[in-house]
Amino acid sequence: MRRPPGSPGTVPGTTAAATLCTSLGLVLLLTSCGLLPAAPDGPAVSASQTQGGTPAPSLTPSTTTSEGPSASEGPTSGWKTFTTTDGGLSFDYPAGWTVKDPGGALGGEFVDVLNAEGKPMAGLRTNIVTGSECVGKTPYEVYDSEPMVALAEGGGADGGVPRYVFESRGDDTDPVATQSTIAAYGITMVAEEAGELACPMFHLFLWPPSGAFFGGTYNPEHNETPGGPALPYLEKADLYASTPEYQDVRTMITSLRPAETPAG
């Protein structure tokens, strides 16, 4: 499998905590991963990641935005900044995109980020409880990876440095995601594994009082991808990693930080 330049060293994994599956329009995941219902086209969270499998009372956060970095600060010129209702986390996003609360069933922060066409790019969830084991390994590929030190300093110091990752599991050649082959981007606490097989994806990171998620499932219907529609799904994921839209998604997710900490 491909290793991105500058990615962290790999170590064999012994266990993995809860697997987070996100729908973002891929309805098949709702049946294959045992997910809780989500708003239309919005991310979903596995039932094992709620308190005792029971959703906590929902919250309706009042979101705040401000102007993002100045033109002298690079590619995010003109972007906006979103801060969660509890004042705990902030991230930057393109000016043409929107952040909304779809009325989720879980307690904590529950927001989705949509691009200029209204297609879901990522979801942010907090107050997620983790705790399942690695039940089997499958072929995997890593398209991109980067440490996120700011999150370790803010909420994950006891568990190491989280990292941003765009990766896949499975090796089906279908043109769409299947029950055994999926690609997703997000933030993980798990080091990349050595060898040809990996545990299921664990796109969660430690954040008080429990864990959090910020990412999405790659979906060719939502994520603009070059190439023909008949290409195998994993080839499309590989192509997507080189697109301007992906770079915006990546910049947005890797900008996540404790709200009092400036980006960069």
C-alpha positions in Angstrom: 0.0 0.0 0.0 1.1 3.6 -0.6 2.6 5.7 2.2 2.3 9.5 1.8 5.6 11.4 2.0 6.3 12.6 5.5 3.7 10.3 7.2 4.4 9.1 10.7 6.2 5.9 11.3 4.1 2.7 11.3 3.7 0.3 14.1 1.8 -3.0 14.3 -1.6 -2.4 15.8 -2.7 -4.6 18.7 -6.3 -3.4 19.2 -8.5 -0.8 17.8 -11.4 1.0 19.6 -14.8 1.7 18.2 -15.2 1.8 14.4 -16.9 4.9 13.2 -18.9 4.6 10.0 -20.2 7.7 8.3 -23.0 7.7 5.7 -22.7 11.1 4.0 -25.1 9.8 1.4 -24.0 6.2 1.3 -27.2 4.5 2.5 -25.6 1.0 2.4 -23.5 2.0 5.4 -26.6 2.4 7.5 -27.5 -1.2 7.2 -23.9 -2.7 7.1 -22.6 -0.7 10.1 -25.5 -0.6 12.4 -25.7 3.2 12.4 -28.2 5.5 14.1 -30.4 7.5 11.7 -29.0 10.7 10.5 -30.4 13.8 8.7 -30.7 13.4 4.9 -27.2 13.3 3.4 -25.6 13.8 6.8 -23.1 11.7 8.7 -24.2 9.0 11.1 -22.6 7.5 14.2 -22.5 3.9 15.3 -24.8 2.9 18.1 -21.9 1.5 20.0 -20.5 5.0 20.4 -23.4 6.4 22.4 -23.9 5.9 26.1 -25.0 2.3 26.5 -26.2 2.3 22.9 -28.9 4.9 23.8 -28.7 8.3 22.2 -28.2 11.2 24.6 -30.6 14.1 24.5 -30.0 16.3 21.4 -28.7 19.8 21.6 -29.3 22.6 19.2 -26.0 24.6 19.1 -26.0 28.2 18.2 -23.1 28.5 15.8 -20.7 31.4 15.4 -18.5 32.4 12.5 -15.8 34.9 11.9 -13.5 35.9 9.1 -10.6 33.4 8.6 -6.9 34.0 8.0 -5.8 37.1 6.2 -4.4 37.0 2.6 -0.9 36.9 3.9 -1.5 33.6 5.7 -1.7 31.5 2.6 -4.3 29.3 0.8 -7.1 29.9 3.3 -7.4 33.6 2.5 -11.0 34.6 2.7 -12.1 31.5 4.6 -14.4 31.7 7.6 -13.9 30.2 11.1 -16.5 28.2 12.9 -16.5 27.8 16.7 -18.6 25.2 18.5 -21.4 26.3 20.9 -19.5 25.2 23.9 -16.4 27.2 22.8 -14.2 24.2 22.8 -13.3 23.7 19.1 -12.8 25.9 16.0 -12.0 25.1 12.4 -11.7 27.1 9.2 -13.8 26.5 6.0 -14.1 28.0 2.5 -16.2 31.1 2.3 -18.6 29.5 -0.2 -19.3 26.5 2.1 -21.9 26.4 4.9 -22.0 24.9 8.4 -25.3 23.7 9.7 -26.9 21.8 12.5 -29.1 19.0 11.0 -30.8 18.2 14.3 -28.9 15.1 15.3 -29.9 12.6 17.9 -26.7 12.7 19.9 -25.7 15.0 22.7 -22.7 17.3 22.2 -21.9 19.2 19.0 -23.5 18.0 15.8 -22.8 20.0 12.7 -22.4 19.3 9.0 -20.2 21.2 6.5 -21.7 21.5 2.9 -19.9 22.8 -0.2 -21.2 25.5 -2.5 -23.5 23.0 -4.2 -25.0 21.9 -0.9 -23.2 18.5 -0.9 -21.9 17.2 2.4 -18.1 17.4 2.8 -17.7 16.5 6.5 -19.4 16.3 9.9 -18.2 17.2 13.4 -19.5 15.3 16.3 -18.4 15.5 20.0 -19.3 13.5 23.2 -18.9 10.2 21.4 -18.1 7.2 23.6 -15.5 4.7 22.2 -14.7 1.2 23.3 -14.9 -1.8 20.8 -12.1 -4.1 19.7 -10.5 -4.9 16.4 -12.5 -7.9 15.1 -10.7 -8.6 11.8 -8.3 -7.1 9.4 -8.7 -6.3 5.7 -6.5 -4.9 2.9 -6.0 -1.1 3.3 -4.5 1.9 1.6 -3.4 5.2 3.0 -3.7 8.2 0.6 -2.7 11.0 3.0 -1.7 11.4 6.6 -0.6 14.3 8.9 -0.1 14.6 12.7 -2.4 17.1 14.4 -0.4 18.2 17.5 -2.9 21.0 18.5 -5.5 18.4 19.3 -3.1 16.4 21.5 -2.3 19.5 23.4 -6.0 20.4 23.8 -7.6 17.1 24.6 -5.7 14.0 23.6 -2.4 14.2 25.4 -2.9 11.0 27.3 -3.5 9.0 24.1 -0.7 10.4 21.9 -0.9 12.7 18.9 -4.0 12.4 16.7 -3.4 12.4 13.0 -5.5 13.3 10.0 -5.8 10.4 7.5 -7.5 9.6 4.2 -7.6 5.9 3.9 -9.5 2.9 2.6 -10.4 -0.6 3.6 -11.2 -3.5 1.3 -10.3 -4.4 -2.3 -13.5 -4.7 -4.2 -13.3 -3.4 -7.8 -16.9 -2.1 -8.0 -17.4 1.5 -9.1 -19.2 2.3 -5.9 -18.5 1.6 -2.2 -19.6 -1.8 -1.0 -20.1 -3.4 2.4 -16.5 -4.4 2.5 -14.8 -1.6 0.6 -14.9 2.0 1.7 -12.7 5.1 1.8 -12.9 7.9 4.3 -11.1 10.9 5.7 -11.0 12.0 9.3 -8.9 12.2 12.5 -7.6 9.0 14.2 -5.6 8.1 17.4 -4.4 4.9 15.8 -0.9 4.7 14.2 -0.8 3.3 10.7 -0.3 -0.4 10.7 2.6 -2.3 9.2 1.9 -5.1 6.8 -0.8 -5.7 4.2 -3.9 -5.8 6.5 -5.4 -3.3 8.9 -8.1 -3.2 11.6 -11.4 -1.4 10.7 -11.2 2.4 10.5 -11.1 4.3 13.7 -11.8 7.9 12.9 -12.2 9.2 16.4 -9.9 11.2 18.7 -9.9 11.9 22.4 -11.7 15.1 23.4 -13.4 15.8 26.7 -15.6 14.4 28.1 -15.0 11.3 25.8 -14.2 11.4 22.1 -15.0 13.3 18.9 -15.2 12.9 15.1 -14.5 15.3 12.3 -14.5 13.8 8.8 -16.5 12.1 6.1 -16.9 9.1 3.8 -15.6 9.4 0.3 -18.6 9.4 -2.1 -18.1 10.0 -5.8 -21.6 11.4 -6.1 -20.7 14.2 -3.6 -17.0 14.5 -3.9 -15.9 15.9 -7.3 -13.6 13.3 -8.9 -12.0 13.2 -12.3 -12.3 10.1 -14.5 -15.2 8.0 -15.8 -18.0 6.7 -13.5 -17.1 3.1 -14.3 -13.7 3.3 -12.7 -13.3 1.2 -9.6 -14.2 3.0 -6.4 -10.7 2.8 -4.9 -9.2 4.3 -8.1 -11.6 7.2 -7.8 -10.5 7.7 -4.2 -6.9 7.8 -5.3 -7.8 10.4 -8.0 -9.8 12.5 -5.5 -6.8 12.9 -3.3 -5.2 15.1 -5.9 -8.2 17.4 -6.5 -8.6 21.0 -5.3 -11.8 20.1 -3.5 -9.9 17.4 -1.5 -7.2 20.0 -0.6 -10.0 22.2 0.8 -11.4 19.3 2.8 -8.0 18.4 4.1 -7.2 22.0 5.0 -10.5 22.4 6.8 -10.2 19.2 8.9 -6.5 19.8 9.8 -7.4 23.3 10.9 -9.5 21.8 13.8 -8.0 23.1 17.1 -9.0 24.2 20.6 -11.0 27.4 20.1 -8.5 29.6 21.9 -5.6 28.4 19.7 -5.0 30.3 16.4 -4.7 28.2 13.2 -1.3 27.5 11.7 
